[in-house]
Structure formats: structure tokens, C-alpha cells
Amino acid sequence: MTAIAEPRQSINSSVYDISPGATSVDVRELLEVKLMHLDAMLVMTWGVGGEAFRKQSVAVQDGFMWSCHDAIVEECRELANLTGLLVGDGR
């Protein structure tokens, strides 16, 4: 992460403990990583990978899609909100 010289208030996040020196670029990079993770997970649900996915039990499919939503989408939402706060802070 890129450090900045001036102190600023920490940002409250239920998902991440953002360093006081974090910039919006740092948060955007993490957001991009999470979106790539989501993309990789969803690739397994269609096409050739989707055939194996659809052979799983309903409970496994539900659990997988739940993890896509709760583990990734909610984190991306939180990171997007943090990026907005940092951008609003002039970073």
C-alpha cells in the first residue's frame, strides 16, 4: 500500500481494517482482485464447467451461489463504498 505523510481518520468497515495510509488506489486494487475472484467462481457455473456445477446437489449449488454473493459481492460493495469515501477525502 502507498503511504501518505498526512494523518487522516480511519474509515469504519465491517469487512476490512483499512490502514490509515491507504489511498483510493489501494482500495480499488483490492476491489479489482475481488471482482476477478468472483469472475473465476462464476465461470464454473456455465458452459463446460456449468455441466459439473449443475450435477451438484441443490444444497451445494445454493451454498456456492451464497458464497459468491456474501463472500464476494458484499465485500465489493463495501470496498466501493470505501473508495467513494476516500475519493471524497481528496485521495
WOBEL-V965829 format. One record per pair of residues at least 4 apart in sequence whose ideal C-beta (glycine too) atoms are under 7 Angstrom apart, sorted by sequence separation. I is the first residue (numbers start at 1). J is the second residue. D is the distance in whole Angstrom. If there is no record, write none. Layout:
i;j;d
I;J;D
I;J;D
This chain:
i;j;d
18;22;5
22;26;4
24;28;6
25;29;6
26;30;7
27;31;6
28;32;6
29;33;7
30;34;6
31;35;6
32;36;6
33;37;6
34;38;7
35;39;6
36;40;6
37;41;7
38;42;6
39;43;7
45;49;7
46;50;4
49;53;6
50;54;6
51;55;7
56;60;4
58;62;6
59;63;6
60;64;6
61;65;6
62;66;6
63;67;6
64;68;7
65;69;7
66;70;6
67;71;5
68;72;6
69;73;5
70;74;5
71;75;7
72;76;6
73;77;6
74;78;6
75;79;6
76;80;6
77;81;7
78;82;6
79;83;6
80;84;7
81;85;7
82;86;6
83;87;6
84;88;6
85;89;6
87;91;7
13;18;6
22;27;6
44;49;4
45;50;5
56;61;5
68;73;7
69;74;7
86;91;5
43;49;6
11;18;5
10;18;7
45;53;5
53;61;7
44;53;6
10;20;5
8;20;6
7;20;6
4;21;5
1;19;6
3;21;4
4;23;7
1;21;6
1;22;6
2;23;5
2;25;7
2;26;6
1;26;5
42;68;6
41;68;5
38;68;6
41;72;7
38;72;4
37;72;6
38;73;7
34;72;6
34;75;5
35;76;6
34;76;5
31;76;6
34;79;7
31;79;4
30;79;6
31;80;6
27;79;6
31;83;7
27;82;5
28;83;6
27;83;5
24;83;5
27;86;6
15;75;5
16;78;7
24;86;4
15;78;5
23;86;7
24;87;5
14;78;7
18;82;6
13;78;6
24;91;5
23;91;5
13;82;6
11;82;6
11;85;6
8;89;7
